[in-house]
């Protein structure tokens, strides 16, 4: 008994091989964010996250302590 299928002419038939599918990576936003403090200082940081807001918050975490940092502008580095 043969494990390879053949057609009527005795030629081997190709069989479909199903490969495992890797899940698609989730989209991520990477931003360069410019912050200003209430006392007029500025700080630039890069942040990433699933959303624009999450990326800005991540970037805010790298700002120096001791004041409130407000995002005044940002630019996409990766993603839509």
C-alpha positions in Angstrom: 0.0 0.0 0.0 1.3 3.4 -1.0 1.0 6.5 1.2 1.4 8.8 -1.8 -1.7 9.5 -3.8 -1.5 9.1 -7.6 -3.8 10.1 -10.4 -5.2 7.9 -13.1 -2.0 8.2 -15.1 0.1 7.1 -12.2 1.5 10.5 -11.5 1.9 11.8 -7.9 -0.7 14.3 -6.8 0.3 17.2 -4.6 -1.4 17.4 -1.2 -2.2 20.5 0.7 0.1 21.1 3.7 -1.5 23.3 6.4 1.0 25.3 8.4 0.4 26.8 11.8 -0.7 30.5 11.7 1.0 33.0 13.9 -1.3 35.6 15.4 -0.9 39.1 14.1 1.0 41.4 16.4 -1.2 44.1 17.9 -0.7 47.6 16.5 1.4 49.9 18.7 1.9 53.6 18.7 5.4 55.0 19.2 5.5 58.8 19.7 8.1 61.5 20.3 6.3 63.8 22.8 7.2 67.4 23.8 6.1 68.4 27.3 6.1 71.8 29.0 6.0 72.3 32.8 3.9 74.9 34.6 7.1 76.9 35.3 8.1 77.0 31.6 10.6 74.1 31.3 10.5 71.7 28.4 11.2 68.0 28.0 11.1 65.6 25.1 10.5 61.9 25.5 9.6 58.8 23.5 6.7 56.7 24.6 4.9 53.6 23.3 1.5 51.9 23.8 -1.6 50.5 22.3 -3.2 53.9 21.9 -1.9 57.5 21.5 -3.0 58.3 25.1 -1.1 55.3 26.4 2.1 56.3 24.5 1.9 59.9 25.9 1.4 58.6 29.4 4.4 56.3 29.0 6.5 59.2 27.7 5.4 61.3 30.7 6.8 58.8 33.1 10.3 59.7 32.0 9.8 63.4 32.7 11.7 64.8 35.8 9.8 64.8 39.1 8.8 67.9 41.0 6.4 69.5 38.5 3.4 68.8 36.3 4.2 68.1 32.7 1.7 68.9 30.0 2.0 67.4 26.5 2.2 70.3 23.9 3.0 68.2 20.8 3.8 64.8 19.5 4.9 63.0 16.4 4.4 59.5 15.3 7.5 57.4 15.0 5.9 54.0 14.2 2.3 52.8 13.3 -0.8 54.5 12.1 
